[in-house]
Each structure stands twice: as C-alpha cells, then as structure tokens.
Amino acid sequence: MTIVSAQRRGNFLGLVDRYWRKSGYRLREINAHADAPAMYAETKDGFVVSLIVADKGQVHFDVDSPCVQASEVADPVSQATAPLDPEAEFIPRPNIHSDFWSAETPEAAGVTPGS
C-alpha cells in the first residue's frame, strides 16, 4: 500500500471527491477529521461508496451494494496460495513510498501527481 502522508491526504480526498461528483455520485457525508478523514457517496444505481483514511494513513475504499436476494455461496475448491506471515501485523500498514503522495510537505500550487 502506498504511504499517503498527512500533508497530502487532503489532496487525495479532493481528487476522489472531484471524480465522484463528475461521475454523478451524490455525496452523502464528508468527515473532515484531521487524523481520520472520510467521504461517503451514493451512485445512481444505489451503491454506497466510501473512502476512509485510518491509522497511519491507511486508505480504505468500501462499496455497499443495494439490497440483493440472498443466495448460497459454494465453499472454495482450492487452498489459498499465499499464506499469511505468522509474524505479520494484524492490520497491514502502508509500506510503499511515493515521491508525491508520501511527501511530508504540502502540495505546491499547480503540481499534480505524476508531473
């Protein structure tokens, strides 16, 4: 996961906000908490999408579907191919540095990711 520094989280949420609005999503709620900001929106077909920034800048995207009819789901037919490291943290932490998103300085005016 990419490290999104506290100084760049507002930029990240702003990009997602603009994309969601351009896509016709209706914003339901914005939580501007300094340490744990979040946004919630609803698509035209009733899906609820959320972006939540958790501990140490871990970014989560979640999608809740509108009501669907319950159905049976078959058990997996094969074993997992990538076992979890027994010494791994319970909650994975961001560990990939990005020159833009991980920077600990505010974004300069007119600078965009990848430029």
Secondary structure, DSSP 8 states (H G I E B T S, - for coil): -B---TTTHHHHHHHHHHHHHHTT-EEEEEE--SSS-EEEEE-TTS-EEEEEE-GGG-EEEEEE------------SS--SS---TTS-SS----B--TTTT-SS---TT--TT-
